[in-house]
Amino acid sequence: MQVCKLILPLDANEMNPNKRRRLRDWISTKTRHKNTAYATWLVADRPRSASPVTVNVTIRRGRLLDEDNARASLKAVFDGLFKGGITPDDSPQWVKLGTLTQEVGKRWKLKPEIEIVVEET
């Protein structure tokens, strides 16, 4: 059963672990991603799940990310959604990453987004 579907107006590449930047910039970006995820959850009427969930993610942007970088880039988003949000925490007991797909092209270059679909397992 689907718990919720959220669209986050974020570019996952901003949290790419391979990006070189100052610590202050990294912390600022991480905080923005976490807060955007949390705010999107609030606007969606705070959906919750009493059982473990599987999360299917679609990253939409201009260019492909390496699979491992795409997965690592979602850490702050998951913290914002699952630590005391949809589930009590984001541990493997509660949250499992299902599919991770990417849609790329000119359409998403200037308006990247992350689609999160949460389903009870």
C-alpha positions as CSV (number, residue, x, y, z in Angstrom):
1,M,0.0,0.0,0.0
2,Q,1.4,3.4,-1.0
3,V,1.9,5.7,2.0
4,C,2.8,8.8,0.0
5,K,4.3,10.3,-3.2
6,L,6.4,13.4,-2.8
7,I,8.1,15.7,-5.3
8,L,11.1,17.6,-4.0
9,P,12.4,20.6,-6.0
10,L,16.1,19.6,-5.5
11,D,19.1,18.6,-7.6
12,A,20.5,15.4,-6.1
13,N,23.9,16.3,-7.5
14,E,24.2,19.1,-5.0
15,M,24.9,16.5,-2.4
16,N,27.2,14.4,-4.6
17,P,30.0,13.2,-2.3
18,N,32.6,13.8,-5.1
19,K,31.9,17.5,-5.3
20,R,34.7,19.6,-3.8
21,R,33.6,22.5,-1.7
22,R,34.1,24.2,1.6
23,L,32.7,22.6,4.7
24,R,30.4,25.5,5.3
25,D,28.9,25.2,1.8
26,W,28.4,21.5,2.3
27,I,26.7,21.9,5.6
28,S,24.4,24.6,4.2
29,T,23.4,22.4,1.2
30,K,22.8,19.4,3.5
31,T,20.6,21.5,5.8
32,R,18.6,22.9,2.8
33,H,18.0,19.4,1.4
34,K,16.9,18.1,4.8
35,N,14.6,21.0,5.5
36,T,13.1,20.9,2.0
37,A,12.3,17.2,2.5
38,Y,10.7,17.9,5.9
39,A,8.7,20.9,4.6
40,T,7.4,18.8,1.7
41,W,6.3,16.1,4.2
42,L,4.5,18.7,6.2
43,V,2.7,20.1,3.2
44,A,1.6,16.5,2.3
45,D,-0.3,16.4,5.7
46,R,2.4,14.4,7.5
47,P,1.8,10.9,6.2
48,R,3.0,8.2,8.6
49,S,3.6,4.5,8.6
50,A,3.4,2.1,11.5
51,S,5.3,-0.6,9.6
52,P,8.6,-0.7,7.7
53,V,8.6,1.0,4.3
54,T,10.2,0.6,0.9
55,V,11.3,3.8,-0.8
56,N,11.4,4.1,-4.6
57,V,13.2,7.2,-5.9
58,T,13.3,8.8,-9.3
59,I,16.0,11.5,-9.8
60,R,15.2,13.9,-12.6
61,R,18.0,16.2,-13.9
62,G,19.9,17.2,-17.0
63,R,22.6,14.5,-16.8
64,L,23.1,11.1,-15.3
65,L,24.7,10.5,-12.0
66,D,26.8,7.5,-11.1
67,E,24.6,5.0,-9.3
68,D,26.6,5.1,-6.1
69,N,26.8,8.9,-6.1
70,A,23.0,9.1,-6.7
71,R,22.4,6.8,-3.7
72,A,24.8,8.7,-1.4
73,S,23.2,12.1,-2.5
74,L,19.9,11.1,-0.9
75,K,21.1,10.9,2.7
76,A,20.0,14.3,3.8
77,V,16.6,13.9,2.0
78,F,16.0,10.6,3.9
79,D,17.0,12.2,7.2
80,G,14.4,14.9,6.6
81,L,11.6,12.5,5.7
82,F,12.2,9.5,8.0
83,K,13.8,10.6,11.3
84,G,10.7,11.2,13.3
85,G,8.6,11.8,10.1
86,I,7.1,9.0,8.0
87,T,8.8,6.4,10.2
88,P,10.3,6.7,13.7
89,D,13.8,6.6,12.3
90,D,15.7,5.9,9.1
91,S,17.4,2.6,10.2
92,P,17.3,-0.5,8.0
93,Q,14.6,-1.9,10.2
94,W,12.3,0.8,9.0
95,V,13.5,2.1,5.6
96,K,14.6,0.1,2.7
97,L,15.7,1.6,-0.7
98,G,13.7,0.0,-3.4
99,T,14.3,1.2,-7.0
100,L,16.5,4.1,-7.8
101,T,15.9,5.4,-11.3
102,Q,17.0,8.5,-13.2
103,E,15.3,10.5,-15.9
104,V,17.6,12.8,-17.8
105,G,17.3,15.4,-20.5
106,K,16.8,19.0,-21.4
107,R,13.4,19.0,-19.8
108,W,15.0,18.5,-16.4
109,K,18.1,20.6,-16.8
110,L,16.7,23.8,-15.4
111,K,14.1,22.3,-13.1
112,P,15.6,19.2,-11.4
113,E,13.5,17.2,-8.9
114,I,13.5,14.1,-6.8
115,E,10.4,12.0,-6.7
116,I,9.9,9.8,-3.6
117,V,7.3,7.1,-3.5
118,V,6.9,5.4,0.0
119,E,5.2,2.1,0.2
120,E,4.6,-0.2,3.2
121,T,6.4,-3.5,3.0
